Amino acid sequence: MLQGLPDQHQSHQRTRIAFSHASGVHSKACSVPLTEPTVEIEPLRPAGTCQFLATINNIFGHVPINLRASTGLPFFAAESQQWMESCTGQKIDFDRLNLASVRTRHRSVHELGSTKEYFRHNVHPDLPDRSVVLSAFHEFISSAAHRHFPFLHPGLLPYTLETAYDQKVSEVSPDIASARACIFAFIPFSSFIIEGKPLCNGSELRGFIQEAQYLVSEILDGNATLDGIQALLMLSICRLGQISTMNSIEPMFTTSIRFIFILGGHLNLAAQETPALFQVHCRSLFWIAYVMDNEICLRTCRPPAICADYCDLTLPSESEIATEFCLPHLQIPYIQILPFLFPSDLRLASIQSKITKALHSPQAASKSDAELLKTIRELDDVVDGWHKSLQLPDDPSAFPAQGVMTRDEAFGSSFMLLVQYKYCIIAIHQMSTGCAAWIADPEALGIKLSLEVAANASRALLQQFLGAKAVFQLGGFW
């Protein structure tokens, strides 16, 4: 366990319960070789500070609408609010967590509807100078942000630049509007996700993101491209951190997923002897979208945009990881580094998908108390098994991360995996409030024990936050 942090696993284990078992069309593959980076990039250097997972740092309306308070009543019911305030002695701003309230009062200058109004008073910006794009890219690819969100591979970026700036289309970058949108979205995205002084001022960044949104209509009308996928995903991430209303994000996010399916990113590359860099990168974009989709679904109880039944979820191979992240020689075991790449551990995303389907689908609502408790126990075992399988460093100073990430970054990523572990335990066991027997009798033993697990996990999570304030002072997190 990480030094300085409480042993959350033990906190959870003390109240473990043992419930009894009560009764797309593939497009033509691009033939870009794996080793053709035509942009000179600086050697991978460790970031000066732990810059990690700077994305969704403020999701309004993330409390599931079907979540019940400990009285069995809906979370936002007036009685529930009064009960929680009487228990805590604090006046709680429930509207801040209520998606319906957020939608009516929280508007942003970056919403899609603002783009039309923006260009009534402002001219369309020119593309930033190439040197600005390359400087932003060098900083991005050398940071922790790139290991979590590997956009704009150095071997493919030259094609995007040629299409956007010189109108020289290629098989890799065949659409000018998509390439321009990708560049316009990347500059504000990199400024948003990486700490430090941005390369452009605030008004320029706003103009770039508005222009990227303006080009979305052309992306939607065109063919699926890597540039279009990356533009839509980067815009979605920026909007998640700034707007946080899913209704304005889902059109772009779901379109990026559809484009990924069209290009075959949902399929495993193992069957191909030498997959092209185009395909490796498209597969990485699929993993970004897959993790985001399942994390959002778990937090909001919204249906998933990706149907796992139509995807090959075979984890990326060591060669794919080395190719995508420009690591020709991995210096630490492959299985040890994988949980620290992409927005989160890919195996956890699959578990989150199971939690959402088993506890929040229409079929889950019709389960009997016995079936629901059995599901909760099984999911608890799955999450606990995943947590035990993680090879997290007990001491970050001993983590052999040379050439991959800084030790501070390894600490931050390990910390966030523990946060997600606790969050999953809480999300699973809170659903025992849906048992009819518990609503009728809050002292029902099996259900009460399940809620104690959720309560203990919540306390451990809060203790974890209080014990690692420095981690949160270094930047936002997923």
C-alpha positions in Angstrom: 0.0 0.0 0.0 1.3 3.5 -0.7 3.1 5.1 2.2 1.2 7.8 4.0 -2.2 6.4 2.9 -4.5 4.4 5.0 -4.9 0.7 4.2 -8.3 1.0 2.5 -8.3 -2.6 1.6 -8.2 -3.6 5.3 -11.0 -1.1 6.1 -13.2 -2.8 3.5 -12.2 -6.3 4.6 -13.3 -5.8 8.2 -16.9 -5.6 7.1 -16.8 -8.0 4.2 -20.1 -9.9 4.0 -20.8 -13.4 2.8 -24.3 -13.4 1.4 -25.7 -16.9 0.8 -26.9 -17.9 -2.7 -30.5 -17.1 -2.3 -32.9 -18.4 -4.6 -19.3 -1.9 -38.2 -18.0 -2.1 -41.7 -14.2 -2.1 -41.9 -12.6 0.7 -44.0 -9.5 0.0 -46.1 -6.5 -0.2 -43.7 -3.9 2.5 -44.1 -0.4 1.3 -44.8 1.6 3.6 -42.6 4.6 1.7 -41.3 5.1 1.4 -37.6 8.4 3.2 -37.7 7.9 6.4 -39.7 7.9 9.3 -37.3 8.7 12.3 -39.5 8.3 14.9 -36.7 11.4 15.2 -34.6 10.5 15.1 -31.0 12.5 15.6 -27.9 13.5 12.6 -25.9 10.9 11.6 -23.4 11.6 13.7 -20.3 9.9 13.4 -16.9 7.5 16.2 -16.2 8.6 18.6 -13.4 5.5 17.9 -11.4 3.0 15.2 -11.2 0.6 16.3 -13.9 -1.9 13.5 -14.2 -5.5 12.9 -15.2 -6.4 16.5 -15.6 -9.8 16.0 -17.1 -13.1 15.6 -15.3 -12.5 17.7 -12.2 -16.0 19.0 -11.6 -18.9 16.9 -12.9 -22.1 18.5 -11.8 -25.1 16.2 -11.6 -23.1 13.1 -11.1 -25.3 11.7 -8.4 -27.4 8.9 -10.0 -31.1 9.8 -10.1 -32.1 6.4 -8.8 -29.7 6.5 -5.8 -31.5 6.4 -2.5 -30.5 8.1 0.8 -30.2 5.9 3.9 -33.9 6.4 4.6 -34.8 4.5 1.5 -36.2 7.6 -0.1 -34.9 9.2 -3.4 -31.7 11.1 -2.8 -33.2 14.5 -3.8 -36.5 14.1 -2.0 -37.2 16.9 0.4 -37.4 14.4 3.3 -34.0 12.9 2.4 -32.4 16.4 2.3 -33.9 17.2 5.7 -32.7 13.9 7.2 -29.1 14.3 5.9 -29.0 17.9 7.1 -30.2 16.8 10.6 -27.5 14.1 10.7 -24.7 16.3 9.6 -25.7 19.6 11.1 -24.8 21.3 7.8 -26.8 23.0 5.1 -26.0 21.1 1.9 -26.3 22.6 -1.5 -28.2 19.8 -3.1 -28.9 21.8 -6.3 -25.2 21.6 -7.1 -25.5 17.8 -7.4 -28.9 17.8 -9.1 -28.6 17.5 -12.9 -32.0 19.0 -13.5 -31.0 22.2 -11.6 -27.6 22.3 -13.2 -29.2 22.2 -16.7 -31.3 25.2 -16.0 -28.8 27.4 -14.2 -25.3 26.4 -15.4 -24.6 27.7 -18.9 -21.2 28.0 -20.4 -19.7 30.2 -23.1 -18.4 27.0 -24.7 -21.7 25.3 -25.3 -22.5 24.4 -28.9 -25.2 27.0 -29.0 -22.7 29.7 -28.1 -20.7 29.2 -31.3 -23.2 30.8 -33.6 -23.5 33.8 -31.3 -19.7 34.0 -31.0 -19.1 34.3 -34.7 -21.7 37.1 -35.0 -19.3 39.3 -33.2 -15.9 37.7 -34.0 -14.1 36.6 -37.1 -13.0 33.0 -37.7 -9.5 32.6 -36.4 -6.6 31.4 -38.5 -4.8 28.2 -37.6 -2.1 28.8 -35.0 1.4 29.0 -36.3 2.9 25.6 -36.9 5.7 26.4 -34.4 3.0 26.9 -31.7 1.4 23.5 -32.5 4.7 21.7 -32.5 5.7 23.4 -29.2 2.4 22.4 -27.6 2.9 18.9 -29.0 6.4 18.5 -27.6 5.2 19.6 -24.2 2.2 17.3 -24.4 4.0 14.1 -25.5 6.6 14.6 -22.7 3.9 14.9 -20.0 1.8 12.5 -18.0 -1.2 13.7 -19.9 0.0 12.0 -23.1 0.2 8.6 -21.2 -3.4 9.0 -20.2 -4.8 10.5 -23.4 -2.5 9.5 -26.3 -3.8 11.9 -29.0 -1.8 12.9 -32.1 0.8 10.2 -32.5 4.2 11.7 -33.7 4.2 9.3 -36.7 0.8 10.6 -37.9 0.9 14.2 -36.9 2.8 15.3 -40.1 -0.1 14.1 -42.2 -2.6 16.1 -40.2 -0.4 19.2 -40.4 0.0 18.8 -44.2 -3.8 18.5 -44.7 -4.7 21.3 -42.4 -2.0 23.8 -43.5 -1.1 22.8 -47.0 -4.4 21.1 -48.2 -2.3 18.0 -49.1 -4.7 15.2 -48.2 -3.5 11.7 -47.7 -5.0 8.3 -46.8 -4.1 9.0 -43.1 -5.6 12.5 -43.1 -8.1 12.7 -46.0 -10.4 15.6 -44.9 -9.3 19.2 -44.5 -12.1 20.2 -42.1 -11.4 17.3 -39.8 -7.7 18.1 -39.8 -8.3 21.8 -39.1 -10.7 20.9 -36.3 -8.2 18.5 -34.8 -5.5 21.3 -34.6 -8.0 23.9 -33.3 -9.2 21.4 -30.6 -5.7 20.3 -29.6 -4.3 23.7 -28.5 -7.1 24.4 -25.9 -7.1 20.7 -24.9 -3.4 20.7 -24.2 -3.7 24.0 -22.3 -6.5 22.6 -20.3 -4.9 19.3 -19.4 -1.3 20.3 -18.7 -0.4 22.7 -15.9 1.8 25.6 -16.7 1.6 28.8 -18.8 -0.4 28.2 -22.0 1.1 29.1 -25.3 -1.9 31.2 -26.2 -3.9 33.7 -24.3 -7.5 33.1 -23.1 -9.2 34.9 -25.9 -7.2 33.0 -28.5 -8.0 29.7 -26.8 -11.7 30.5 -26.7 -11.6 31.3 -30.4 -9.9 28.0 -31.2 -12.4 25.9 -29.3 -15.3 27.8 -30.9 -13.8 27.3 -34.4 -13.3 23.6 -33.6 -17.0 23.4 -32.6 -17.9 25.3 -35.8 -16.2 22.6 -37.9 -18.1 19.8 -36.1 -21.0 20.0 -38.6 -18.5 19.3 -41.5 -17.0 16.4 -39.5 -20.5 14.9 -39.0 -21.3 15.2 -42.7 -18.0 13.7 -43.8 -16.4 10.3 -43.6 -14.8 8.8 -40.5 -11.2 9.9 -40.0 -8.7 9.8 -37.2 -8.5 13.6 -37.2 -12.3 13.8 -36.7 -12.3 11.2 -33.9 -9.5 13.0 -32.0 -11.2 16.4 -32.5 -14.5 15.1 -31.1 -12.9 13.3 -28.2 -10.7 16.3 -27.2 -13.7 18.6 -27.4 -15.7 16.2 -25.3 -13.0 16.1 -22.6 -12.7 19.9 -22.5 -16.5 20.2 -22.2 -16.6 17.5 -19.4 -14.3 19.7 -17.4 -16.0 23.0 -18.1 -19.6 22.4 -18.8 -20.4 19.1 -17.2 -23.9 18.7 -18.7 -23.9 15.4 -20.6 -26.7 16.4 -23.0 -24.3 18.8 -24.7 -21.4 16.3 -24.8 -23.0 13.1 -25.9 -23.6 14.0 -29.6 -19.8 14.6 -30.1 -18.8 11.7 -27.9 -21.1 9.1 -29.5 -20.2 10.3 -33.0 -16.5 9.7 -32.2 -17.4 6.2 -31.1 -19.3 5.5 -34.3 -16.3 6.7 -36.3 -14.0 4.4 -34.3 -16.3 1.5 -35.2 -16.3 2.4 -38.8 -12.4 2.4 -38.9 -12.2 -0.9 -37.0 -10.8 0.4 -33.7 -13.1 -1.9 -31.8 -11.4 -5.0 -33.1 -8.2 -6.7 -31.8 -5.0 -6.2 -33.8 -3.5 -9.6 -32.8 -4.7 -11.3 -35.9 -2.5 -9.0 -38.0 1.2 -9.7 -38.2 2.3 -6.1 -38.7 -0.6 -3.7 -38.0 -0.1 -0.3 -39.5 0.5 2.6 -37.1 -2.9 4.0 -38.3 -4.6 0.9 -36.9 -2.6 0.9 -33.6 -3.5 4.5 -33.0 -7.2 4.0 -33.8 -7.2 1.1 -31.3 -5.8 3.4 -28.7 -8.5 6.0 -29.4 -11.0 3.1 -28.8 -9.6 2.5 -25.4 -9.8 6.2 -24.5 -13.5 6.2 -25.5 -14.1 2.9 -23.8 -12.7 4.0 -20.4 -14.5 7.4 -20.6 -17.8 5.7 -21.5 -17.8 3.3 -18.6 -16.6 5.8 -16.1 -19.4 8.2 -17.1 -22.0 5.5 -17.1 -21.0 4.4 -13.6 -21.2 8.0 -12.3 -24.5 9.0 -14.0 -26.3 5.6 -14.5 -26.8 6.6 -18.2 -26.8 3.8 -20.8 -23.4 3.1 -22.4 -22.6 4.4 -25.8 -20.4 1.4 -26.5 -21.9 -2.1 -26.7 -19.3 -4.4 -25.5 -20.9 -7.4 -27.3 -19.7 -5.9 -30.6 -16.1 -5.2 -29.4 -13.0 -7.4 -28.9 -11.8 -6.3 -25.5 -8.5 -8.2 -25.7 -6.0 -6.0 -23.9 -3.3 -4.3 -26.0 -0.1 -6.3 -26.5 3.3 -5.1 -25.3 4.3 -4.2 -28.9 1.1 -2.1 -29.3 1.9 -0.2 -26.1 5.5 0.3 -27.1 4.4 1.6 -30.5 1.6 3.9 -29.3 3.7 5.5 -26.5 7.0 5.6 -28.3 8.7 3.2 -25.9 10.9 0.9 -28.0 12.2 -0.9 -25.0 10.0 -1.2 -22.0 12.2 -1.1 -18.9 9.6 -2.4 -16.4 7.2 -5.4 -16.7 4.4 -4.8 -19.2 1.7 -5.9 -16.8 3.0 -3.4 -14.2 2.8 -0.4 -16.5 -0.5 -1.1 -18.2 -2.8 0.1 -15.3 -1.0 3.5 -15.5 -1.8 4.1 -19.1 -4.9 5.5 -20.7 -7.4 7.4 -18.5 -7.6 4.4 -16.2 -6.9 0.7 -16.0 -8.6 -1.0 -19.0 -9.6 -4.0 -16.8 -11.3 -1.7 -14.4 -13.4 -0.2 -17.3 -14.6 -3.6 -18.1 -15.6 -4.2 -14.5 -17.4 -0.8 -14.4 -19.4 -2.0 -17.4 -20.5 -5.1 -15.5 -21.5 -2.9 -12.5 -23.6 -0.6 -14.6 -25.3 -3.4 -16.5 -25.9 -5.6 -13.4 -27.2 -2.8 -11.1 -28.5 0.1 -13.2 -30.1 -1.5 -16.3 -33.9 -2.0 -16.6 -33.4 -5.7 -16.1 -31.6 -5.0 -12.8 -34.6 -3.0 -11.5 -36.8 -6.2 -11.7 -34.4 -8.3 -9.6 -35.7 -9.8 -6.3 -33.9 -8.9 -3.1 -32.1 -12.2 -3.1 -31.0 -11.7 -6.7 -29.8 -8.2 -6.0 -27.8 -9.2 -2.9 -26.2 -12.1 -4.9 -25.3 -9.6 -7.6 -23.8 -7.2 -5.1 -21.7 -9.9 -3.5 -20.4 -11.2 -6.9 -19.5 -7.7 -8.1 -17.8 -7.0 -4.8 -15.6 -10.1 -5.3 -14.8 -9.0 -8.9 -13.7 -5.6 -7.8 -11.7 -7.0 -4.9 -10.0 -9.5 -7.2 -9.0 -6.7 -9.6 -7.6 -4.6 -6.7 -5.5 -7.5 -5.4 -4.1 -8.1 -8.9 -2.7 -4.6 -9.2 1.0 -4.4 -8.8 1.1 -0.9 -7.2 4.3 0.2 -5.7 4.4 0.2 -1.9 7.1 2.9 -2.0 7.0 5.3 -5.0 10.7 5.9 -4.6 11.4 2.3 -5.4 9.3 2.2 -8.6 11.5 1.5 -11.6 10.0 4.0 -13.9 13.0 5.2 -15.8 12.1 6.1 -19.4 8.3 5.7 -18.8 7.1 8.1 -16.1 8.3 10.0 -13.0 8.0 8.4 -9.6 5.6 11.2 -8.6 3.4 10.3 -11.5 3.4 6.7 -10.5 2.4 7.7 -7.0 -0.4 9.9 -8.4 -1.7 7.2 -10.7 -1.6 4.6 -7.9 -3.5 6.9 -5.7 -6.2 7.4 -8.3 -6.6 3.6 -8.8 -7.2 3.3 -5.1 -9.8 6.1 -5.3 -11.6 4.3 -8.1 -11.4 1.0 -6.1 -13.2 2.6 -3.2 -15.7 4.4 -5.5 -16.6 1.1 -7.1 -17.2 -0.6 -3.7 -19.4 2.3 -2.6 -21.3 2.3 -5.9 -22.0 -1.5 -5.6 -23.1 -1.6 -2.0 -25.2 1.5 -2.1 -27.5 -0.2 -4.4 -28.7 -2.5 -1.6 -31.0 0.4 -0.7 -33.1 -0.8 -3.6 -34.1 -3.9 -1.6 -37.8 -3.9 -0.7 -37.0 -5.7 2.6 -34.6 -3.0 3.7 -37.0 -0.2 2.9 -39.6 -2.0 5.0 -37.1 -2.8 7.8 -33.8 -0.8 7.9 -32.4 -3.3 10.5 -32.5 -6.2 8.0 -29.1 -7.8 8.8 -27.7 -8.7 5.3 -28.7 -5.4 3.8 -27.5 -3.4 6.8 -24.1 -5.1 6.5 -23.9 -4.2 2.8 -24.6 -0.6 3.6 -22.0 -0.7 6.3 -19.5 -1.8 3.7 -20.5 1.3 1.6 -20.2 3.5 4.6 -16.8 2.2 5.7 -15.6 2.6 2.1 -16.9 6.1 2.0 -15.0 6.9 5.3 -11.9 5.3 4.0 -12.1 7.3 0.8 -12.5 10.6 2.7 -9.6 9.6 4.9 -7.6 8.9 1.8 -8.4 12.4 0.4 -7.5 14.1 3.7 -4.2 12.1 3.9 -3.1 13.1 0.4 -4.0 16.7 -0.1 -0.8 17.3 -2.0 -1.9 15.0 -4.8 -5.0 17.2 -5.4 -3.0 20.4 -5.3 -1.0 19.2 -8.4 -3.9 19.3 -10.7 -7.4 18.0 -11.6 -8.1 14.3 -11.8 -10.4 11.9 -13.7 
